[in-house]
């Protein structure tokens, strides 16, 4: 690895795969006296386990004691690297933004740090790089006054919200990778002709099967749940059953799927969400929840006047996490899909603040849900219907067949 490629990992906690096969975790610092260097590619390295002690000795009366925790590495011997502590970097950048600590050279450094975050975390979508490029272009062309003391207070607020929006997207994208692989897994390469496979966890007890609501067991009832901004909803209601059949999944599973939506219900008295819960959510076998850019309208408890759930769709997918329904039958299986592409909003859009607030609200719910169930991300509506159909096939085959 040369100086240019290594610059993004300099002074940051990283995993380094050396060409010897060893993996080093720590921080590389270019503070070696040039006269003491054997080669220009040598850097001082402190392992993560020694970092706290090393920093503490910096302010002690015997800073020379730090040398026992230091070693020299040659970056030309680094094969590849991955970034270790994105959470700390995100917190530092967020503090800088929220404290209005940017301008001039500070702005350039801030944007560079955001660039590094995106580049070093492969989960972060590429479109964020475009967002950062556009902000830097506006700043360079003096189209954007980022000072908090300027006369255009709204312009500063929009710029600040845009930065936080980019940071939120990076954080949610990284957070979506709920199971971070160990460095050994990331760096492992198969030998020639060897197939690299991840080990499947062995469960102590087999996962219990779901019992279809259909008495004969030949039909699986599915509910499509979504906020109003999911444009593909109608297509799913009209085409999912046909696609399931055309892909041959009816034949392989021995099950037919029937797709339902709140649109199936006739007009009647009562709180809409309670009617949907009683007549649909509690009666189906699988709830498929789809989120685009909004979480939906909060559900309010009529008796207390307080918020009962974040939205109707959120309430429906969370209901699937219960073990039983009225001690009679198991709750339906839940499947959730989130759009990972953020909504596009221009600075001129008067609704930009509301859009950003709703997107953060959705990402917060997604992060909370990630600890309770496995969900899928999608980028385009065109790929979503196939994702859902294939997911239904696997779940029905594994959990609903004898």
Buried (B, 14 or more C-beta within 10 A) or exposed (E): BEEEEBEBBBEBBBBBBBEEEEBBBBBBBBEBEEEEEEEEBBBBBBBBEBBEEBEEBEEEEEEEEBEEBBBBBBBBEBEEBBBBEBEEBBEEBBEBBEEEEBBEEEBBEBBBBBBBBBEBBEBBBEBBBEBBEEBBEBBEEEEBBBEBEEEEEEBBEBBBBBBBBBBBBBBBBBBBEEEEEEBEEEBEEEEEEEEEEEEEEEEEEEEEEBEBBBEEBEBBBBBBBBBEBBEBBEEBBEBBBEBBEEBEBBEEBBBBBBBBBBEEEEEEEEEEBEBBBEBBBBBBBBBBBBBBBBBBEBBBEEEEEEEBBBBBBBBBBBBBEEEEBEEEEBBBBBBBBBBBBBBEBEBEEEEBBEBBEBBBBBBBBBBEBBEEBEBBBBEEBEEBBEBBBBBBBEBBBEBBBE
